[in-house]
């Protein structure tokens, strides 16, 4: 995977998971669908995924700057 794709995936994943972590939209959607019992486990999944995508973005930008110089 080239550097530009890594940066795009990292930024879009970070934005998506940050949106899910900071808004109750996912809780409302789970309630509508009938999966409200799973809302207790959201922190165990969303926060590590957010950290992963932030790390991926940092790695991709570091790799991009390393190849540019």
Backbone as JSON Lines, residues from 0, in Angstrom:
{"i":0,"aa":"X","n":[0.86,-1.17,0.0],"ca":[0.0,0.0,0.0],"c":[0.9,1.23,0.0]}
{"i":1,"aa":"X","n":[0.63,2.15,-0.89],"ca":[1.49,3.33,-0.95],"c":[1.12,4.33,0.14]}
{"i":2,"aa":"X","n":[1.97,5.34,0.28],"ca":[1.83,6.29,1.39],"c":[0.54,7.09,1.33]}
{"i":3,"aa":"X","n":[0.12,7.5,0.14],"ca":[-1.11,8.3,0.04],"c":[-2.33,7.5,0.47]}
{"i":4,"aa":"X","n":[-2.38,6.22,0.12],"ca":[-3.51,5.39,0.54],"c":[-3.5,5.2,2.05]}
{"i":5,"aa":"X","n":[-2.31,5.02,2.64],"ca":[-2.23,4.88,4.09],"c":[-2.72,6.14,4.79]}
{"i":6,"aa":"X","n":[-2.35,7.29,4.28],"ca":[-2.78,8.54,4.9],"c":[-4.29,8.7,4.77]}
{"i":7,"aa":"X","n":[-4.84,8.38,3.61],"ca":[-6.29,8.5,3.41],"c":[-7.05,7.55,4.32]}
{"i":8,"aa":"X","n":[-6.59,6.29,4.41],"ca":[-7.25,5.32,5.28],"c":[-7.13,5.75,6.73]}
{"i":9,"aa":"X","n":[-5.97,6.22,7.13],"ca":[-5.77,6.65,8.51],"c":[-6.64,7.83,8.9]}
{"i":10,"aa":"X","n":[-6.7,8.83,8.05],"ca":[-7.5,10.01,8.36],"c":[-8.99,9.7,8.35]}
{"i":11,"aa":"X","n":[-9.44,8.93,7.35],"ca":[-10.87,8.61,7.3],"c":[-11.28,7.71,8.45]}
{"i":12,"aa":"X","n":[-10.45,6.75,8.81],"ca":[-10.76,5.9,9.96],"c":[-10.77,6.67,11.26]}
{"i":13,"aa":"X","n":[-9.8,7.57,11.42],"ca":[-9.76,8.41,12.61],"c":[-10.99,9.29,12.71]}
{"i":14,"aa":"X","n":[-11.38,9.89,11.61],"ca":[-12.57,10.75,11.62],"c":[-13.83,9.95,11.94]}
{"i":15,"aa":"X","n":[-13.96,8.77,11.35],"ca":[-15.14,7.95,11.6],"c":[-15.23,7.52,13.05]}
{"i":16,"aa":"X","n":[-14.14,7.0,13.61],"ca":[-14.19,6.53,14.98],"c":[-14.24,7.67,15.99]}
{"i":17,"aa":"X","n":[-13.68,8.82,15.67],"ca":[-13.83,9.98,16.55],"c":[-15.27,10.44,16.57]}
{"i":18,"aa":"X","n":[-15.93,10.4,15.42],"ca":[-17.34,10.76,15.35],"c":[-18.18,9.79,16.18]}
{"i":19,"aa":"X","n":[-17.86,8.52,16.11],"ca":[-18.61,7.53,16.89],"c":[-18.35,7.67,18.39]}
{"i":20,"aa":"X","n":[-17.15,8.05,18.76],"ca":[-16.83,8.16,20.18],"c":[-17.43,9.4,20.82]}
{"i":21,"aa":"X","n":[-17.52,10.47,20.08],"ca":[-17.93,11.73,20.68],"c":[-19.39,12.09,20.44]}
{"i":22,"aa":"X","n":[-20.13,11.26,19.79],"ca":[-21.55,11.52,19.61],"c":[-22.34,10.3,20.01]}
{"i":23,"aa":"X","n":[-23.53,10.49,20.5],"ca":[-24.35,9.35,20.9],"c":[-25.12,8.73,19.73]}
{"i":24,"aa":"X","n":[-24.73,9.04,18.52],"ca":[-25.43,8.52,17.36],"c":[-25.43,7.0,17.32]}
{"i":25,"aa":"X","n":[-24.31,6.38,17.63],"ca":[-24.23,4.93,17.59],"c":[-25.13,4.3,18.65]}
{"i":26,"aa":"X","n":[-25.23,4.92,19.8],"ca":[-26.11,4.4,20.85],"c":[-27.57,4.47,20.41]}
{"i":27,"aa":"X","n":[-27.95,5.55,19.77],"ca":[-29.32,5.7,19.28],"c":[-29.6,4.67,18.19]}
{"i":28,"aa":"X","n":[-28.65,4.48,17.28],"ca":[-28.84,3.5,16.22],"c":[-28.95,2.08,16.77]}
{"i":29,"aa":"X","n":[-28.12,1.75,17.75],"ca":[-28.23,0.42,18.37],"c":[-29.57,0.26,19.06]}
{"i":30,"aa":"X","n":[-30.08,1.32,19.68],"ca":[-31.38,1.25,20.33],"c":[-32.51,1.04,19.34]}
{"i":31,"aa":"X","n":[-32.42,1.69,18.19],"ca":[-33.45,1.53,17.16],"c":[-33.44,0.11,16.61]}
{"i":32,"aa":"X","n":[-32.25,-0.43,16.38],"ca":[-32.13,-1.76,15.79],"c":[-32.42,-2.85,16.81]}
{"i":33,"aa":"X","n":[-32.32,-2.54,18.08],"ca":[-32.58,-3.53,19.12],"c":[-31.32,-4.13,19.7]}
{"i":34,"aa":"X","n":[-30.19,-3.52,19.45],"ca":[-28.92,-4.01,19.97],"c":[-28.4,-3.14,21.11]}
{"i":35,"aa":"X","n":[-29.29,-2.58,21.88],"ca":[-28.88,-1.65,22.93],"c":[-28.07,-2.33,24.02]}
{"i":36,"aa":"X","n":[-28.13,-3.65,24.13],"ca":[-27.31,-4.35,25.11],"c":[-25.83,-4.25,24.78]}
{"i":37,"aa":"X","n":[-25.5,-3.99,23.53],"ca":[-24.1,-3.9,23.11],"c":[-23.48,-2.53,23.39]}
{"i":38,"aa":"X","n":[-24.27,-1.56,23.79],"ca":[-23.73,-0.21,23.99],"c":[-22.74,-0.15,25.14]}
{"i":39,"aa":"X","n":[-22.81,-1.08,26.06],"ca":[-21.84,-1.12,27.15],"c":[-20.45,-1.49,26.69]}
{"i":40,"aa":"X","n":[-20.34,-2.16,25.57],"ca":[-19.05,-2.6,25.05],"c":[-18.46,-1.65,24.02]}
{"i":41,"aa":"X","n":[-19.11,-0.55,23.73],"ca":[-18.62,0.37,22.7],"c":[-17.25,0.95,23.05]}
{"i":42,"aa":"X","n":[-17.04,1.27,24.31],"ca":[-15.75,1.85,24.71],"c":[-14.61,0.87,24.51]}
{"i":43,"aa":"X","n":[-14.88,-0.41,24.66],"ca":[-13.84,-1.42,24.49],"c":[-13.44,-1.6,23.03]}
{"i":44,"aa":"X","n":[-14.28,-1.19,22.11],"ca":[-14.0,-1.35,20.69],"c":[-13.61,-0.02,20.04]}
{"i":45,"aa":"X","n":[-14.36,1.03,20.32],"ca":[-14.16,2.29,19.6],"c":[-12.88,3.02,20.0]}
{"i":46,"aa":"X","n":[-12.56,3.05,21.27],"ca":[-11.35,3.78,21.68],"c":[-10.07,3.12,21.18]}
{"i":47,"aa":"X","n":[-9.92,1.78,21.26],"ca":[-8.72,1.18,20.65],"c":[-8.67,1.36,19.14]}
{"i":48,"aa":"X","n":[-9.82,1.31,18.47],"ca":[-9.83,1.54,17.02],"c":[-9.43,2.97,16.71]}
{"i":49,"aa":"X","n":[-9.87,3.93,17.5],"ca":[-9.48,5.33,17.31],"c":[-7.98,5.49,17.5]}
{"i":50,"aa":"X","n":[-7.43,4.87,18.52],"ca":[-5.99,4.94,18.76],"c":[-5.22,4.29,17.62]}
{"i":51,"aa":"X","n":[-5.73,3.17,17.1],"ca":[-5.08,2.49,15.97],"c":[-5.03,3.39,14.74]}
{"i":52,"aa":"X","n":[-6.15,4.03,14.41],"ca":[-6.18,4.87,13.21],"c":[-5.37,6.15,13.38]}
{"i":53,"aa":"X","n":[-5.29,6.68,14.58],"ca":[-4.41,7.83,14.82],"c":[-2.96,7.41,14.62]}
{"i":54,"aa":"X","n":[-2.61,6.24,15.14],"ca":[-1.26,5.71,14.94],"c":[-0.95,5.45,13.48]}
{"i":55,"aa":"X","n":[-1.92,4.91,12.74],"ca":[-1.74,4.66,11.32],"c":[-1.51,5.96,10.55]}
{"i":56,"aa":"X","n":[-2.24,7.0,10.91],"ca":[-2.06,8.3,10.26],"c":[-0.67,8.87,10.56]}
{"i":57,"aa":"X","n":[-0.24,8.77,11.79],"ca":[1.09,9.27,12.16],"c":[2.17,8.48,11.43]}
{"i":58,"aa":"X","n":[2.03,7.16,11.39],"ca":[3.0,6.32,10.69],"c":[3.06,6.64,9.2]}
{"i":59,"aa":"X","n":[1.91,6.8,8.58],"ca":[1.87,7.08,7.14],"c":[2.47,8.45,6.83]}
{"i":60,"aa":"X","n":[2.19,9.44,7.66],"ca":[2.77,10.76,7.4],"c":[4.27,10.75,7.66]}
{"i":61,"aa":"X","n":[4.73,10.0,8.65],"ca":[6.17,9.87,8.9],"c":[6.85,9.17,7.74]}
{"i":62,"aa":"X","n":[6.23,8.11,7.25],"ca":[6.79,7.37,6.12],"c":[6.8,8.23,4.85]}
{"i":63,"aa":"X","n":[5.76,9.03,4.68],"ca":[5.69,9.93,3.52],"c":[6.78,10.99,3.59]}
{"i":64,"aa":"X","n":[7.0,11.57,4.75],"ca":[8.03,12.6,4.88],"c":[9.43,11.99,4.76]}
{"i":65,"aa":"X","n":[9.59,10.75,5.18],"ca":[10.88,10.08,5.08],"c":[11.25,9.83,3.61]}
{"i":66,"aa":"X","n":[10.28,9.44,2.8],"ca":[10.53,9.18,1.38],"c":[10.7,10.48,0.6]}
{"i":67,"aa":"X","n":[10.07,11.54,1.04],"ca":[10.16,12.82,0.32],"c":[11.54,13.45,0.46]}
{"i":68,"aa":"X","n":[12.18,13.21,1.6],"ca":[13.48,13.86,1.83],"c":[14.65,13.03,1.36]}
